[in-house]
Amino acid sequence: MPDIKPEERLIKTVSCLGFADATPEDPLFKEAFEVGKALAQSGYTVANGGGPGVMRATTEGAKSVAGHVIGVTFYPKNVANFEGKDKNNPIDEEIKTDNYLERTLKLLDVGQAYVIFKGGTGTISEFGMAWGLARLYFGHHKPLLLYGKFWENIMAAFISNMRMRPEEFQVYRVVNSPEEVVKTLEVFNYMLEHEPHVFNPAEKPFQV
């Protein structure tokens, strides 16, 4: 499979989603840092929610190699359990939204692919929306990279307990290292270049 130059890729920005409460001492934070670094080194723009935890980690990883980071934020009132923007997350570009739902949709709009780390209910909601959209727009979908072997058990539980369609398990890959993230994106880029029926970012099928 030949290398595709960054400027020729259909996937240019990767939205990274995950646990907001991960601290710098948490192995999850360190993994997210390395993924952000690997993405930036490979010429991808990183996008996240501009908050702490995994969001901050992917930003710091990208910035450690002079990468560019987009933060999609909103500034809530009377939302006690939302982390908001982290002043220690050094994003380069901020897109402000009006509420949590708009923020989620904009994160899914900005990225042409997603890396979804371990997280809580917020991450679950983002994952569910990304996966649901991929199934709805199957054939024109954005690829999901599910980071961590634990995702295999989660997806197996869906197969065993829910009523699923076969295509719902064709829109994602489980990855276990920063190197595998980059390699999988290369595969998806190659598929997008050579299978014209699949998602083209220029079409923006579910633009906010």
C-alpha positions in Angstrom: 0.0 0.0 0.0 1.7 3.3 -1.1 2.1 6.2 1.3 -0.4 9.0 0.8 1.0 12.5 1.4 -0.7 14.5 4.2 -2.0 17.1 1.8 -3.6 14.4 -0.4 -5.5 12.6 2.3 -9.2 12.7 2.6 -8.8 12.2 6.4 -7.1 15.4 7.6 -8.5 16.0 11.1 -9.0 13.3 13.8 -11.4 13.9 16.7 -10.2 12.3 19.9 -12.8 11.5 22.6 -12.4 10.1 26.1 -12.3 10.4 29.8 -12.2 14.0 31.1 -11.0 13.0 34.6 -7.8 11.2 33.6 -4.8 12.8 35.4 -1.3 13.1 34.0 -0.3 10.1 36.2 -3.0 7.9 34.7 -1.8 5.4 32.1 -4.8 6.5 30.0 -3.6 10.1 29.9 -0.1 8.8 28.8 -1.6 6.6 26.1 -3.7 9.6 24.8 -0.6 11.8 24.9 1.3 9.3 22.7 -1.7 9.0 20.3 -1.9 12.8 19.9 1.8 12.9 19.3 1.7 10.1 16.7 -1.2 11.8 14.9 0.6 15.1 14.7 3.9 13.5 13.6 2.0 11.9 10.7 0.5 15.2 9.6 -3.0 15.0 11.1 -4.8 17.8 12.9 -6.1 16.8 16.3 -9.5 17.8 17.5 -10.9 17.4 21.0 -13.4 19.1 23.4 -10.8 21.5 24.8 -11.2 20.1 28.3 -9.1 18.2 30.7 -8.1 14.5 30.8 -7.9 12.7 27.5 -8.6 15.9 25.7 -5.7 17.8 27.3 -3.5 14.7 26.8 -4.0 14.5 23.1 -3.4 18.2 22.8 -0.2 18.1 24.7 1.0 15.1 22.7 0.3 16.9 19.4 1.9 20.2 20.7 5.0 18.3 21.8 5.8 17.8 18.1 4.4 21.2 16.9 1.1 19.8 15.8 -2.1 21.8 15.3 -5.1 21.3 17.6 -8.8 22.3 17.3 -10.8 22.6 20.5 -14.6 22.5 20.3 -16.0 24.0 23.5 -19.0 25.4 25.3 -19.3 27.4 28.5 -22.1 26.0 30.5 -24.3 27.5 33.2 -25.9 25.4 35.9 -24.3 22.2 34.6 -22.6 20.9 37.7 -21.0 17.8 36.2 -19.5 19.2 33.0 -15.8 19.8 33.0 -15.9 22.8 30.5 -12.8 24.2 28.9 -9.5 23.5 30.6 -7.2 26.5 30.8 -4.3 24.1 30.8 -5.3 22.6 27.4 -3.2 24.6 24.9 -5.4 24.3 21.9 -4.6 26.4 18.8 -8.0 27.0 17.5 -11.3 27.2 19.4 -14.8 26.6 18.1 -17.4 27.7 20.6 -20.8 26.1 20.7 -23.9 26.8 22.7 -24.7 23.6 24.4 -23.4 20.0 25.0 -25.3 18.5 22.1 -24.1 21.0 19.7 -20.6 20.5 21.0 -20.8 16.8 20.4 -22.1 17.2 16.9 -19.5 19.7 16.0 -16.7 17.4 17.2 -18.2 14.7 15.0 -18.4 17.2 12.1 -14.9 18.6 12.4 -13.2 15.2 12.4 -13.0 12.9 9.3 -12.2 10.0 11.7 -12.5 9.4 15.4 -10.3 7.8 18.1 -12.4 6.9 21.1 -10.6 6.1 24.3 -11.9 4.7 27.6 -14.3 7.0 29.4 -17.6 7.5 31.2 -21.1 8.5 30.2 -19.9 11.5 28.2 -17.6 9.2 26.1 -20.4 6.6 25.8 -22.8 9.3 24.4 -20.1 10.5 21.9 -19.4 6.9 20.9 -23.0 6.1 20.5 -23.6 9.1 18.3 -20.5 8.4 16.2 -21.4 4.8 15.7 -25.1 5.5 15.0 -24.2 8.0 12.3 -21.7 5.6 10.8 -24.5 3.0 10.5 -27.0 5.5 9.2 -24.6 6.8 6.5 -23.0 3.4 5.9 -21.1 3.7 2.6 -20.5 7.4 3.3 -19.5 7.0 6.9 -16.5 8.3 9.0 -14.3 5.6 10.4 -14.1 4.9 14.1 -10.9 3.7 15.9 -11.7 2.2 19.3 -8.6 2.5 21.4 -7.9 -0.4 23.8 -8.5 -4.2 23.7 -11.4 -3.8 26.2 -13.5 -2.6 23.3 -13.6 -6.1 22.0 -15.6 -7.2 25.0 -17.9 -4.2 24.7 -18.7 -4.9 21.1 -19.1 -8.6 21.8 -21.7 -7.7 24.4 -23.6 -5.7 21.8 -23.6 -8.6 19.4 -24.8 -11.0 22.1 -27.5 -8.8 23.7 -28.8 -6.3 21.2 -30.4 -6.5 17.8 -27.6 -5.4 15.4 -27.1 -5.2 11.7 -24.0 -6.6 10.1 -22.8 -3.3 8.7 -22.6 -1.8 12.2 -19.5 -3.9 12.8 -17.8 -2.8 9.6 -17.4 0.9 10.4 -14.8 0.6 13.2 -11.5 -1.0 14.1 -10.1 -1.8 17.6 -6.6 -0.5 17.9 -4.1 -1.0 20.8 -1.1 1.4 20.1 -0.3 4.8 18.6 1.4 3.0 15.8 -1.7 1.0 15.1 -3.8 4.2 15.1 -1.6 5.7 12.4 -1.5 2.5 10.4 -5.3 2.0 10.5 -5.8 5.6 9.4 -3.5 4.8 6.4 -5.7 1.8 5.5 -8.9 3.9 5.8 -7.3 6.7 3.7 -6.3 4.1 1.1 -9.9 2.7 1.0 -11.4 6.2 0.7 -9.1 6.9 -2.3 -9.9 3.7 -4.1 -13.6 3.0 -3.2 -15.6 6.0 -4.5 -18.8 4.9 -2.8 -17.4 5.4 0.7 -17.4 8.7 2.7 -15.9 11.7 1.1 -15.3 14.6 3.6 -16.3 17.1 1.0 -19.8 15.8 1.0 -20.3 16.6 4.8 -23.3 14.3 5.0 -24.2 15.3 8.5 -22.8 18.8 8.9 -24.0 20.7 11.9 
